[in-house]
Structures are given as structure tokens and as C-alpha cells.
Amino acid sequence: MNPAEIIKRATEEGLLLAISLAGNISVKGDQSTIKHWQPTIRQSKAAIIDKLRFESRNSQMVTM
């Protein structure tokens, strides 16, 4: 699964993925859902962070 698909599917299951101030992935939602997705998120952590940063930059450019 690519990073965009991981983010999309995890979000569809009720999780909120974001970049923390420390530059890590912050995941909020139901604890059992987080536990289910944790291995997948960890495995693709760097790629997910890159995708979230890219999405954040794009959304800032659109709102400017």
C-alpha cells in the first residue's frame, strides 16, 4: 500500500493523521483502530510523513 492509500484508508476508518511539532506522525482516533493501523503506519513512516508534508504545503498554497 502506498502512503496516500494508507492515509486515505486509515482516515476512512476514523483516524486523523497529522505531523506533530516534533516532526513525527500524530495519530488520533479509536485506540483499537490505532492499534490495527500502527504496524502499517510504522512500516511506511518516512513516506507518510513526506506525503503529509506535501499535502500540508499544497493546502497552504491554496488558501493563500
N, C-alpha and C positions, 0 to 999 in steps of 0.2 A: 504494500500500500504506500502511495506517495504521501508527502506531508500535507498537501491540500486535501486529499481524501481522508486522512486521519483527522484533521481539524473538522472537516465537514461532518463526518460520521459521529465523532465524539460530541460535536455541538448538537447534532440531531438527537442524541441520546441525553441531552440536557446539561452537558458540561460547558463551562466557559474557560477557554484557553487564552492566556494573555502572557505578555512578558513582564516579569516583575522588575522593580527598580534595580535589583542586583543583576539583571540580565538572564535570569532563569525563567523556566516556564511556570506560570502560576495556573493551577487548575482548581476550579471551584465547581461544586455540584454535589450530588448524592454520593456518599462515601463508597457504596458498593459499586457504583458506576465508575468512580475514580479508580478503585482497585482493579476493576476489569480492564480499563484502558492503560493503566500505569506501565505494564511491560512494553506495550506498543509505543507509547509516548517516549519512554526511556530509550528504546532502541533507535528511534529517529529524532532524538532530542535536538541535535545541531540543525538538522534540516527543518524541523518545525519552528525553531527559533528564527531561522532565516526567513521562512515563509511569513511568520507573524510580523517580523520587522518590515518586510516588503509590503504587506497589507496595511500596516500602520502608516508607512510613508505615503502610500497611494491614497489612503483616506485623508491624510493631512493635506495633500496636494489638491484634492477635490474640494475640500472645504475652505481653502484659502481664497 
